[in-house]
Amino acid sequence: MYEYSTTGTCSSKIRFNVEDNKIHNLAFEGGCNGNLKAIGLLVEGMETGELVKRLKGVQCGGRDTSCADQLAAAVTEVLRLQEKKQ
C-alpha cells in the first residue's frame, strides 16, 4: 500500500495499491467523501498511465490542484520509485 500526503486540497492523504500496473483499493483521508469514493470506484483497475493522463491538471475551487490532480501526482511518484528499483 502506498501513502501520499496531499498539498492544496481538502483531503490530507491518499492510499492505494498498484498491482500489475493497475490501481486498486484507493482511499482518501478527508475531503468530499462522496466524490472521493466515486473517484475510487471509477479508477479501480485502471492502468496507472491512463489515470495520470486523465487526472493530471484537474483543478478545484480556483486552486491549481484538486484531489484528482493530487492522485495523479501520487501515482507519478510511485511510478518513479518503481523505475528506480528496476
C-alpha positions in Angstrom: 0.0 0.0 0.0 1.3 3.4 -1.0 0.5 6.5 1.1 0.8 10.1 -0.3 0.4 13.3 1.7 -1.5 15.8 -0.4 -1.0 19.6 -0.7 -3.5 22.2 -1.5 -6.6 20.0 -1.1 -9.3 19.2 1.4 -8.1 15.7 1.6 -4.8 15.1 3.5 -3.7 11.7 2.4 -4.2 9.2 -0.4 -3.7 5.4 0.0 -3.7 2.9 -2.8 -2.1 -0.3 -4.2 -0.5 -0.8 -7.6 -0.6 -4.3 -8.9 0.3 -5.3 -12.5 0.5 -1.5 -13.2 -3.2 -1.0 -12.2 -4.7 1.0 -9.3 -6.5 -0.9 -6.5 -8.0 -0.1 -3.1 -7.9 3.7 -3.5 -8.9 5.7 -0.4 -8.7 9.4 0.5 -8.4 10.8 4.0 -10.6 13.8 4.4 -12.1 15.8 1.6 -15.5 15.4 -0.1 -16.5 11.9 0.9 -19.0 11.0 -1.8 -16.9 12.4 -4.7 -13.7 10.8 -3.5 -15.5 7.4 -3.1 -16.7 7.8 -6.6 -13.2 8.5 -7.9 -12.1 5.3 -6.1 -14.8 3.3 -7.9 -14.0 4.9 -11.3 -10.3 4.3 -11.2 -10.4 0.8 -9.7 -8.4 -1.5 -12.0 -7.3 1.5 -14.2 -3.8 1.4 -15.7 -1.5 3.9 -13.9 -0.6 5.8 -17.1 -4.2 6.2 -18.1 -5.0 7.6 -14.7 -2.2 10.1 -14.8 -3.2 11.2 -18.4 -6.9 11.7 -17.4 -6.5 13.4 -13.9 -3.3 15.4 -14.1 -4.1 19.1 -14.1 -7.7 18.9 -12.9 -8.4 22.0 -10.7 -10.9 22.6 -7.9 -12.4 25.7 -6.5 -10.0 28.1 -8.1 -7.0 26.2 -6.8 -4.2 25.0 -9.1 -4.8 21.4 -7.9 -7.5 19.0 -6.8 -7.8 15.7 -5.1 -7.8 14.1 -8.6 -4.7 16.0 -9.6 -3.0 15.0 -6.3 -3.9 11.4 -7.1 -2.1 11.8 -10.5 0.9 13.2 -8.6 0.9 10.3 -6.2 0.8 7.7 -9.0 3.5 9.6 -10.8 5.7 9.4 -7.7 5.1 5.7 -7.3 6.0 5.1 -11.0 9.3 7.0 -10.5 10.1 4.9 -7.4 9.3 1.7 -9.3 11.6 2.7 -12.2 14.5 3.4 -9.7 14.1 -0.2 -8.3 14.5 -1.8 -11.8 
